[in-house]
Amino acid sequence: MPTAIPFTALGRGNGFPFCLDFQELIDLNGDIWDRTQPISLNSLMSLFWNLYEINSLSFTFSFTTSLGGTGTGEYTNKGSVSYGGTPSGVLGEPYKRVCFTSLLYQYNQILQFSDDSEPVEDGNFSFLPTLDDNKNYCLAYSINAGDIMSPRLAAAQSVSTFGGVVDIQLPLDDEGNTTVIKIVGFNFLNGDTTTATGGTITSSFYTYT
């Protein structure tokens, strides 16, 4: 695991260098967001301060076209990465995060179909720490891709969701604690359908000398 330089941060008295405000999540940063279930403060702080990178990310789905064709596809995180809106391949050591005024992780995703056609960058997976309606710590997240989406975003589109909701475990620390994010497929207006079938996320976290 990567090793970080130990440091002390006074922060805002809440474990973060910025205030965690309740968000309506109707149109945050131009998107519609879901929330996770409540997360302990320690786990949310670990994700913010200690995340080194998401090593692998996979959202899978199957599809059926209106003409009867079928196949599968996969979204991965092999695309570009940005943090707080700034493109970067590396988030940087934890001590550098004391100057952050907010934080948005965004992973642009690569779509690959089972027919081995040329992969394309399509969609993104984003998350940030926030509070829920009852002021509990949680993550807001959005999965915005052409064939699968997070539930609230999919429900806001001019299509109906299709198939069941798939739960995916997002690692919060290196001790095995996770939180659930959800994806769904949908029924396109032209008769095509997609069904979310699975997903995995693995991450690595800093340790300290």
Residue pairs with C-beta under 8 A, 6 or more apart in sequence:
1 52
1 174
1 204
1 205
1 206
1 207
2 52
2 204
2 206
2 207
3 206
3 207
3 208
3 209
4 50
4 93
4 94
4 95
4 206
4 207
4 208
4 209
5 93
5 95
5 208
5 209
6 208
6 209
7 94
7 95
7 98
9 17
9 95
9 98
11 17
11 98
12 18
12 19
14 20
15 41
15 44
15 45
15 48
16 45
16 48
16 129
17 97
17 98
17 99
17 100
17 101
18 100
18 101
18 102
18 103
20 129
20 130
20 131
20 137
21 130
21 131
22 130
22 131
22 132
22 133
22 135
23 33
23 130
23 131
23 140
25 32
25 33
25 34
25 35
25 130
25 140
25 152
26 32
28 140
29 104
29 126
31 126
31 142
31 144
31 153
32 142
32 152
32 153
32 156
33 140
33 141
33 142
33 150
33 152
33 153
34 140
34 141
34 142
34 150
34 151
34 152
34 153
34 181
34 182
35 130
35 132
35 138
35 139
35 140
35 141
36 138
36 139
36 141
36 170
36 179
36 180
36 181
37 138
37 179
37 180
38 132
38 134
38 136
38 137
38 138
39 136
39 137
39 138
39 139
39 172
39 179
40 137
40 177
41 137
43 172
43 173
43 177
43 179
44 129
44 137
44 138
44 139
44 172
46 172
46 173
46 174
46 177
46 205
47 129
47 139
47 172
47 173
48 97
48 103
48 129
49 94
49 97
49 206
50 94
50 173
50 174
50 205
50 206
51 91
51 105
51 203
51 205
51 206
52 91
52 203
52 204
52 205
52 206
53 81
53 90
53 91
53 203
53 204
54 77
54 107
54 201
54 202
54 203
55 202
55 203
55 204
56 76
56 77
56 200
56 201
56 202
57 75
57 76
57 77
57 107
57 109
57 125
57 199
57 200
57 201
57 202
58 74
58 75
58 76
58 198
58 199
58 200
58 201
59 74
59 75
59 109
59 125
59 143
59 145
59 148
59 168
59 183
59 196
59 198
59 199
60 72
60 73
60 74
60 75
60 196
60 197
60 198
60 199
61 72
61 73
61 74
61 147
61 148
61 185
61 194
61 195
61 196
61 197
62 70
62 71
62 72
62 73
62 194
62 195
62 197
63 70
63 71
63 72
63 73
63 147
63 185
63 192
63 193
63 194
63 195
64 70
64 192
64 193
65 191
65 192
66 190
66 191
66 192
71 113
71 114
71 115
72 113
72 114
72 197
73 111
73 112
73 113
73 114
73 147
73 194
74 111
74 112
75 109
75 110
75 111
75 122
75 123
75 125
75 145
75 147
75 148
76 109
76 110
76 112
77 107
77 108
77 109
77 110
77 125
78 109
78 110
78 119
79 107
79 108
79 109
79 110
79 121
79 124
80 87
80 108
80 121
81 87
81 88
81 89
81 105
81 106
81 107
81 108
82 88
82 104
82 105
82 106
82 108
83 91
83 103
83 104
83 105
83 106
84 100
84 102
84 103
84 104
85 104
85 106
91 97
93 206
94 206
97 103
102 128
103 128
103 129
104 126
104 127
104 128
105 126
105 127
105 128
106 124
106 125
106 126
107 124
107 125
107 126
108 121
108 123
108 124
109 121
109 122
109 123
109 124
109 125
109 145
110 119
110 120
110 121
110 122
111 119
111 120
111 121
111 122
111 123
111 145
111 146
111 147
112 119
122 145
122 146
123 143
123 144
123 145
123 146
124 142
124 143
124 144
124 145
125 141
125 142
125 143
125 144
126 141
126 142
126 144
127 139
127 140
127 141
127 142
127 170
127 181
128 139
128 140
128 141
129 137
129 138
129 139
129 140
130 138
130 139
130 140
131 137
131 138
132 138
138 179
139 170
139 179
139 181
141 150
141 170
141 181
142 150
142 153
143 149
143 150
143 153
143 181
143 183
144 150
144 153
147 185
147 194
148 154
148 183
148 184
148 185
148 186
148 194
148 196
149 157
149 183
149 184
149 186
150 181
150 182
150 183
150 184
151 161
151 165
151 182
151 183
151 184
154 161
154 184
154 186
155 161
157 186
158 189
159 186
159 187
159 188
159 189
160 186
160 187
161 184
161 185
161 186
161 187
162 184
162 185
162 186
162 187
162 193
162 194
162 195
163 184
163 185
163 193
163 194
163 195
163 196
164 184
164 195
164 196
165 182
165 183
165 184
165 196
166 182
166 183
166 184
166 196
166 197
166 198
166 199
167 180
167 181
167 182
168 180
168 181
168 182
168 183
168 198
168 199
168 200
168 201
169 178
169 179
169 180
169 200
169 201
170 178
170 179
170 180
170 181
170 201
170 203
171 177
171 178
171 201
171 202
171 203
171 205
172 178
172 179
173 205
174 204
174 205
174 207
183 196
183 199
184 196
185 193
185 194
185 195
185 196
186 193
186 194
187 193
188 194
